[in-house]
Amino acid sequence: MTGGNGRFITIEGPDGSGKTTQVEALAQRLRAAGIGVIVTREPGGTRLGEQLREILLARHGGVEPTDALTDALLFEAARRQLVRHVIRPALADGTTVVCGRYSDSTLAYQGFGAGVPLDTLRELDEAATDGLAPDLTILLDLPVELGLQRKGPDDTTRFEAEHDVDFHRRVRAGFLTLAGEEPHRFRIVDATRSVDEVAAEIWALVESVLAGTASEPEAPRARISP
């Protein structure tokens, strides 16, 4: 496999699905294959993005409580900075970008989870990103209860602390709905397996996309029931 035009790859999933670990594992494999890659995350990746990350995710962010639409607006502000200053320049230089979370997380959490109309969120996201969509989105799927069990006390964000299990079930169902709507972009990976097994499947999927041999799956391969 050889390098070429930069590709934009996102890794999504419910809390505790192993996104950070798999982002790093994928980046290592890409580098080993001689492909230029940068790793980033949402919210974050820029100075403003990291400041907004503290406000959005910290259990004690030092600000008054925010509602779901306010959260969405802050996520989109961080996303616009990331797209303008990191993602688009990298892609223009032929560098592949691997990002932990992107627009689908806003739709899943603030939309399906918290009830902000999806049309509103999509309009905000279009303005923030100028329509930049990933070439490939890996959705790490697992039962909500298992994902929450994996989160340690020091790794618990405001979204785990303030929302019940039903909220996270709606988020997971939202991700699967989004995947069903765009099977050409999404690939669903069973995240209940070992880190190495998940990483191997992700690499096979990414390798096929970079080689131009990826085929559209017939249907999302996931289970909504635990």
Secondary structure, 3 states (H helix, E strand, C coil): CCCCCCCEEEEECCCCCCHHHHHHHHHHHHHHCCCCEEEEECCCCCHHHHHHHHHHHCCCCCCCCCCHHHHHHHHHHHHHHHHHHHHHHHHHCCCEEEEECCHHHHHHHHHHHCCCCHHHHHHHHHHHHCCCCCCEEEEEECCHHHHHHHCCHHHCCHHHHHCCHHHHHHHHHHHHHHHHHCCCCEEEEECCCCHHHHHHHHHHHHHHHHCCCCCCCCCCCCCCCC
